[in-house]
């Protein structure tokens, strides 16, 4: 389980972006979202919103984003 840097500075470091991208790619693959599609863009925005709110744990991000997609 990876943990991102706290976003207290508003900065996402390269390792943070790598983890967010990996979670994003995995969920897009699972859901059949094409890169650049409205659904993928919505997922990316949700991931960045969670990060900005301080959700930095990989498992928590994945679970929160999965729940978000299930509610859509």
N, C-alpha and C positions, 0 to 999 in steps of 0.2 A: 504494500500500500504506500503510495507516494503522497507526500504533502507538499503543496505549493508554498511559495513565500507569501507571507501575509500581505495583502494589498494596501496596507496602511499608507504607503507612499503614492498609491495610484499607478505603480509600475508593475507590469508583468514581465518577469525576467525570461530569458530564452528557455530555461527549463520548465517554467510555468506554462509557456506557450506550447512547448512540446507535449506536455501532459494534457493540456486542454485539447490540443489537436488530436491526440491519440483517442481520447474519450469521444470527441466529436466524430472522428472517422469510424470508430467502432459502432457508435449508435446509428450513424448514417447507413453503414453496411447492414446492420441488423434490421433497420426499418425500410431499407430499399430507397433511401433518399439519394438523388443525384446531386453531385457537387454543384453549387450555384442555384439549386432549385429554391423556391420560396420556403419549403419545409426545412431545408438545410440551413438557409439563412436565419430562419426563426430559431432553430436549435443553437446556432452559433451565438446569436444575441442572448439567448437564455443562459448559455454557458458563461459568457462574459458578465452578464448581470449577477449571476451567482458568485463569480469570482470577486466582483466589485463589492458584493455584500459581505465578503469574508469567508465564503465557503471555499476552503482550500484543500480539503481531504479528498483524495481520488475516489474512494468508495462513496463518500457523501455526495460528491458531485455527480457521479454516475447514477446513484439512486435517485437523487433529486431530479436530474434530467429525464430519467426513465419515467418517473412519476408524472413529470410535466407532460411528456409526450403521450402518456396513457390517458391523461385528462383532455387532450386536444381532440 
